[in-house]
Amino acid sequence: MVELKGVIPALTTPFKEDRSLDLAALRRLNDIVLDDGVDGVLVAGCSGETWALDDDERLAIFKAAVDQTAGRVPVIGGCADIFVSRVIDKVRLAEHAGCNAVMITAPPYIMPTQGDIYTFFKEIIAESPMPIMIYNHPKRTGVALSVDLMDRLADEPTIVALKESSKDWNQLSQFIRRCRDRLNVLGGYIGLTGLAALSEGAVGYVDSSTPVLGPLSPQFFRAATTGDLETARAIQVRITKLRPGFDASGTFPAGIKAALDILGRPGGWPRDPIKPVTPEGREIMRRVLIDAGILEGEEARKRA
């Protein structure tokens, strides 16, 4: 069974100006983050505008990531949906493409009970042997997974990891303490809880800012997990400076795409209803990148 750990970037999905899928740019971004030193890649998640993809595009994205990664690190395919049948359809696409695991949230929008969420995952497990990373993201789904629920689901052999993005430190800590003996707990929002989560026992993180951070993200992880706390603290301070820029420059993930473009990395256009970052928003993002020490010197002047 695949083990998901370390630094796993949540990749954006590059679109062209006509909003068609730009697979060549996705392949380049995939190679760039591998060169940065990451330990896995996630495609077609929230950062990848999963809601804007049809099945053919999702399959193409899965295949491109698997092909480009070429077995160097695990590839995780985003497969969230409201209906069990639709999740299973997406899981089968990921399986067909050769993904190593899939990421699934609780059913979004309808705010089901914890019992209904348990049944939801059990029905998915019954239909596919694919390893699953459960994604707890109440801001997106409208419902938080309880520690008791995850304690039950952790007994399922194909549930191999949890991405915890509730921003609730008490919950994250309890997930680690209750479930780490049966699944890997990975954090989200590394600028907020990264160092604390790794110190508490999280085995890594899945993060949308990592493609922007470049090698700095793996450096942060290595420092945090080898006892170099001074370095890890200093890097986390720089990471925290990015979030206000992402939030101020446009609707997620437009700000991340703009930051990637500013850095010369494939970002591309977002899809409707998300609009591209305005020139004013790009200037905000550029200044944030300078302040965080990610865009420096002559390069910063070129991209003004």
Long-range contacts (C-beta under 8 A, 24 or more apart in sequence): 1-131, 1-157, 1-158, 1-160, 2-74, 2-100, 2-101, 2-131, 2-160, 3-74, 3-160, 3-184, 4-40, 4-74, 4-76, 4-101, 4-131, 4-133, 4-160, 4-161, 4-184, 4-186, 4-204, 5-39, 5-40, 5-184, 5-186, 5-203, 5-204, 6-38, 6-39, 6-40, 6-203, 6-204, 6-218, 6-221, 7-37, 7-38, 7-39, 7-40, 7-204, 7-205, 7-207, 7-210, 7-217, 7-218, 7-221, 8-38, 8-39, 8-40, 8-41, 8-42, 8-76, 8-186, 8-204, 8-205, 8-206, 8-207, 8-210, 9-33, 9-38, 9-41, 9-42, 9-206, 9-207, 9-208, 9-210, 9-211, 9-217, 10-42, 10-45, 10-46, 10-47, 10-48, 10-206, 10-207, 10-208, 10-210, 11-41, 11-42, 11-43, 11-47, 11-48, 11-65, 11-211, 12-47, 12-48, 12-49, 12-208, 12-211, 12-253, 12-256, 12-257, 12-260, 12-267, 12-268, 13-43, 13-44, 13-48, 13-49, 13-52, 13-53, 13-61, 13-268, 14-257, 14-266, 14-267, 14-268, 14-269, 15-268, 15-269, 15-270, 15-271, 16-268, 16-269, 17-269, 19-269, 19-271, 19-272, 21-57, 21-60, 21-61, 22-266, 22-268, 23-60, 23-61, 23-64, 25-266, 25-268, 26-61, 26-64, 26-65, 26-68, 26-266, 27-64, 27-67, 27-68, 28-266, 29-211, 29-260, 29-265, 29-266, 30-64, 30-65, 30-68, 30-69, 31-68, 32-211, 32-265, 32-266, 33-210, 33-211, 34-69, 34-72, 34-73, 36-210, 36-211, 36-214, 36-215, 36-217, 36-218, 37-215, 37-218, 38-73, 38-210, 38-217, 38-218, 39-73, 39-74, 39-204, 39-218, 40-73, 40-74, 40-75, 40-76, 41-65, 41-69, 41-73, 41-74, 41-75, 41-76, 42-76, 42-77, 42-78, 42-103, 42-206, 43-75, 43-76, 43-77, 43-78, 44-77, 44-78, 44-79, 45-76, 45-78, 45-80, 45-103, 45-135, 45-206, 46-78, 46-137, 46-140, 46-208, 46-252, 46-253, 47-208, 47-252, 47-253, 47-256, 48-78, 49-253, 49-270, 49-271, 49-274, 50-78, 50-80, 52-271, 52-272, 55-89, 55-90, 55-93, 58-90, 58-93, 59-93, 59-96, 59-97, 62-93, 62-94, 62-96, 62-97, 62-98, 62-99, 63-97, 63-98, 65-97, 65-99, 66-97, 66-98, 66-99, 74-100, 74-101, 75-99, 75-100, 75-101, 76-100, 76-101, 76-102, 76-103, 76-133, 76-206, 77-101, 77-102, 77-103, 78-102, 78-103, 79-103, 79-104, 80-104, 80-105, 80-108, 80-135, 81-107, 82-107, 82-108, 82-109, 82-110, 83-107, 84-120, 84-123, 84-124, 87-124, 88-124, 88-127, 88-128, 91-124, 91-127, 91-128, 91-130, 92-128, 94-130, 95-128, 95-130, 99-130, 100-131, 101-130, 101-131, 101-132, 101-133, 101-160, 101-161, 102-130, 102-131, 102-132, 102-133, 103-132, 103-133, 103-134, 103-135, 103-163, 103-206, 104-132, 104-133, 104-134, 104-135, 105-134, 105-135, 105-136, 105-137, 105-140, 105-141, 106-136, 106-141, 106-143, 106-145, 107-141, 108-140, 108-141, 108-142, 109-141, 109-142, 110-142, 111-141, 111-142, 111-143, 112-143, 114-145, 114-146, 114-148, 114-149, 117-143, 117-145, 117-149, 118-149, 118-152, 118-153, 121-153, 121-156, 121-159, 122-156, 125-156, 125-158, 125-159, 128-158, 129-158, 130-158, 131-158, 131-159, 131-160, 131-161, 132-158, 132-159, 132-160, 132-161, 133-160, 133-161, 133-162, 133-163, 133-186, 133-206, 134-159, 134-161, 134-162, 134-163, 135-162, 135-163, 135-165, 136-162, 136-163, 136-164, 136-165, 136-166, 136-175, 137-163, 137-165, 137-166, 137-188, 138-166, 139-165, 139-167, 144-168, 144-171, 147-171, 147-174, 147-175, 147-178, 150-175, 150-178, 150-179, 151-178, 151-179, 154-178, 154-179, 154-182, 154-183, 155-182, 159-183, 160-184, 161-185, 161-186, 162-186, 163-187, 163-188, 163-206, 164-188, 164-197, 164-202, 165-189, 167-192, 167-193, 169-193, 169-196, 172-197, 172-200, 172-202, 173-200, 176-200, 176-201, 176-202, 177-201, 190-217, 190-220, 190-236, 190-239, 191-236, 191-239, 191-240, 191-241, 191-242, 191-243, 192-240, 192-243, 194-220, 194-224, 194-236, 194-239, 195-224, 195-229, 195-232, 195-233, 195-236, 198-224, 198-225, 199-224, 208-253, 208-256, 209-239, 209-242, 209-243, 209-246, 209-256, 211-256, 211-260, 211-265, 212-242, 212-256, 212-259, 212-260, 212-263, 212-265, 212-289, 212-294, 213-239, 213-242, 213-294, 214-263, 214-294, 216-294, 238-292, 238-293, 238-294, 239-292, 241-288, 241-291, 241-292, 242-288, 242-289, 242-292, 242-294, 244-288, 245-284, 245-285, 245-287, 245-288, 245-289, 246-285, 248-281, 248-284, 249-277, 249-281, 249-282, 249-284, 249-285, 250-274, 250-275, 250-276, 250-277, 250-278, 250-281, 251-275, 254-281, 255-281, 255-285, 258-282, 258-285, 259-285, 259-288, 259-289, 262-286, 262-289, 262-295, 262-303, 263-289, 263-294, 263-295, 263-303, 264-303
